[in-house]
Amino acid sequence: MKGAPETFDVEGFVDLLERVRNDPASTILWPAFDRTIEQTVPDAIPITASTRLVVTEGNYLLLDRPGWRRVRPLLDEAWYVEAPRAVLRERLLARASAGGRTEAEAVSHVDESDLRNAELVAATKAAADRELSGV
């Protein structure tokens, strides 16, 4: 999942989760996100009938908002990965810099966008089945 929750195609995500759960005999083609080109790659991951475990990750899986409320019932388990804010900020700054942002652009993006989203996500951790340390 990439972007803010309101910019993500949650309906499409829910539809794919429902297809994976309800039609295990079919091959479901799942999109991927390629950070080298900063774009979604449609139909990049085949989930076949022989697939025994599907793991999805994303910041907003546990949000209590329209559309997002439909995600949690489709997951057998949800885990929340906790990272101290300083560690998270350092990792986000490194990712932003590696993506070609100047230091000033990286700081601005991380402090004004990424960390705000992290606070939103942190408020959902009580809905997780398990909490892990991301350090």
N, C-alpha and C positions, 0 to 999 in steps of 0.2 A: 504494500500500500504506500502510495506516495501522495503528498500534498495534504491539504486541510480536509477535515471530514466532509465539508460541504462541497468540495471539488471532486470527491471520489465517487465513482459509479457504484454506489452501494447496492442498487437494485440488480445490476449485472453480476456483482459479486455474490449476492444471495441466490440468484438464479443458478449460477455455477455450483455453489455449495449444495443446493437442492438437487441438482442433476447428479452430482457425485454421490450423494447419500441415497437417492431414490432409484438410480439406474446403474447399479454396479456392473452390469453385464456390458455396458456400452463404453466406448472410448470417449472420454471428455477431453477436449483440448483447452488447456488453461493458459492464460497469458503470463508473460514474465516481464520484468522491468530490467532494462539494460542501462546501467549507469554510465557506460562509456558513450552512449548516444543520447542519454536522458529521455528515453522513450519506452513506451510499452510495446512489447513484441507480441502480437496476437498469436494464439494457437501454438505457443512455443513449448508447452509441457503436456505431453500426452498422459492422461490418467487412464490406464487400461483395466480390463477385467481382472488381470492378475495382480493389480496393485492392492496391497494389504493395509497400507497406512498412508494417509494423506495428512501432511502437516501444512497448515497455512499460518502465516505470521502477518501481523499488522498492528499498528498503533491503536486502531479504533474498534477492535473487535468487540469490546465490552461496553461501548458507549450506550447510554440510555437516551437515545434520540430516535426519532422516526427513521425507519429504514434499518438503522443499526441494531435496533431491538430484535430484528428477525435473525441476526447472525448467531447469537449465543445458543439458542435452542438447536442449531444445526451442528454444534461442536460437541464432541464427546467430553473433551476437557479443554480448559483454557488456563494457560499459565501466564503469569505476569513476571517480567524480568525487571528487577530493580537495579538501578545504577545510581551511585551518588551523583548529585547535580554537577559537581566539579569534573568528575570523570566523564559524564555524559557531554558536558560542554566541550571538553578537550577533544573527545572523539568526533563530535559534530563539526567543530572547527577544522579538524584534520580532513574530514570528508569534504567539507565545503571548499577548502583550499585545493585538495586533490582534484576537485571538479572544475578548477580554473578560476575561482573567485579570488580577488585580491584579498589581502588581510582585512582591510576595512569592510569590504563587501561580505566576507565570511563572518566577521563579528556582528555586523548589522543583521544578516540573515539568521544567524544562530540565536542571537539575543532577542530579536523581534518576532521571529516566526517559530523556529524549531523548539526553543525552550518553552514558549507559550503552549505549543502543542503537547510538549512533554508534561506540563502541568495538568492539562486536560486529561491526558491519558493516565497520569498517576491517580487521579480522582476515581478511576474505574477499577483499581486493583482489588477492592473488596469483592468484586464479582468473579474473581479468578478462583480456580480450584487449588492453585498452587502458586507460591511466590518464590522466585529464584533470585540469587544475587548475580548481577551481570558484570561483576568486577573480575 
